[in-house]
């Protein structure tokens, strides 16, 4: 049996990432056909283990390539350049940004070297990442550039996911634009961007064996009212949908955003393509706040992440929900296995 290797970066060591990793692997059943490679500072894990009075569940590696000689289990590689740093609990620090960025850099090397099959990234602090010298807005742009894809070639998708419930309908929402100011959204919603995101979203839902079309939101209220409330639907969105249909993609729209999510939540659509961040993620987080997963579409390797931040105020309290982390890990497993 060939073992799959899943890589997990601990993210900001002062945030929730290490705690969630410890809580999960201390009590969750372990898959017998995989090994886990953690990347980040050992201190962040041992500190949490000491807090809860448990021993180590992982084996340390001196080089990430050592994972190839290992069987099923959890392994940790600590980049040497961050091994002597300190990380205050529950506080944003430049050291935390350096640890997160360095660990992500190593994870990218691991992926490109064929040592791992997919990546789960725990939350980092974007400001501290940049203050530490990594000039990227966040995980997605960092991964896209370092993996040779380009930030304009990937698509952010967030989905409600419950590993124990595949039957209930879930929202899955991909975004044409991610984090620009709202005043710039209209100029960034182009035919090419919409078509690229539709291709990637269709590939995602087909990988998971989901049934139904991808519903496409309009940009304007009431999807433009036939041009009476803006003409982006006529000039840009409809031509992109028509081009997708000519490629054989099962897509439908544009549909007013104030109605599409009602029907998507009932299972009428395999996924929804929203034009901008809050249009798509406000309804998703209303329904799936604690079990949402961030998936980056268009990378050469599957990548997922819990859909929450560093949660500095919750670190060490035991109150943080672990559901999003577990959902992200389960989704990564499914994507690595080709949706099985």
HELIX and SHEET records of a PDB file:
HELIX    1   1 UNK A   17  UNK A   27  1                                  11    
HELIX    2   2 UNK A   42  UNK A   52  1                                  11    
HELIX    3   3 UNK A   64  UNK A   69  5                                   6    
HELIX    4   4 UNK A   80  UNK A   82  5                                   3    
HELIX    5   5 UNK A   94  UNK A  112  1                                  19    
HELIX    6   6 UNK A  126  UNK A  131  1                                   6    
HELIX    7   7 UNK A  139  UNK A  146  1                                   8    
HELIX    8   8 UNK A  151  UNK A  153  5                                   3    
HELIX    9   9 UNK A  182  UNK A  184  5                                   3    
HELIX   10  10 UNK A  185  UNK A  188  1                                   4    
HELIX   11  11 UNK A  191  UNK A  207  1                                  17    
HELIX   12  12 UNK A  221  UNK A  224  5                                   4    
HELIX   13  13 UNK A  232  UNK A  232  1                                   1    
HELIX   14  14 UNK A  233  UNK A  237  3                                   5    
HELIX   15  15 UNK A  238  UNK A  246  1                                   9    
HELIX   16  16 UNK A  257  UNK A  264  1                                   8    
HELIX   17  17 UNK A  277  UNK A  288  1                                  12    
HELIX   18  18 UNK A  312  UNK A  314  5                                   3    
HELIX   19  19 UNK A  323  UNK A  336  1                                  14    
SHEET    1   A12 UNK A  59  UNK A  61  0                                        
SHEET    2   A12 UNK A  73  UNK A  77  1                                        
SHEET    3   A12 UNK A  34  UNK A  39  1                                        
SHEET    4   A12 UNK A   4  UNK A   9  1                                        
SHEET    5   A12 UNK A 118  UNK A 121  1                                        
SHEET    6   A12 UNK A 302  UNK A 306  1                                        
SHEET    7   A12 UNK A 292  UNK A 297 -1                                        
SHEET    8   A12 UNK A 155  UNK A 160 -1                                        
SHEET    9   A12 UNK A 172  UNK A 175 -1                                        
SHEET   10   A12 UNK A 271  UNK A 274  1                                        
SHEET   11   A12 UNK A 214  UNK A 217  1                                        
SHEET   12   A12 UNK A 251  UNK A 255  1                                        
END                                                                             
